[in-house]
Amino acid sequence: MKLIKGIDKESAILFKDGPYKSIKDAISRIRTYFADKPILADLDVNKNIRYYTGKMIADEVDALGDGLIAMGLKDAHVAIVADNSIRYILTDITVSNGVGVVTPIDKYAP
């Protein structure tokens, strides 16, 4: 496997199957290659660190996507008003993953 400049060997595995075809493809690779590895972290309300593995992220994206589609939001423009957080990231990825179009809104904008 040819390494890409600036990418470590462990992360390079995400590119071993060639270029990504879609966000869905990227999520699938994260689920496959990083299923049990923590790749995102967030603080809970008690300031404890909660780690999210590749499988947890992929499962959250799937569940949220199913829920949004069940609510009738397939192919909709979905506005996201949120702080920069794991919830924002998962919502953005989910909507971009095939639900609709993401419209991020800066909650601090006048």
Secondary structure by P-SEA (a helix, b strand, c coil): ccccccccccccccccccccccaaaaaaaaaacccccccbbbbccccbbbbbcaaaaaaaaaaaaaaaaaaccccccccccccccaaaaaaaaaaacccbbbbbbccccc
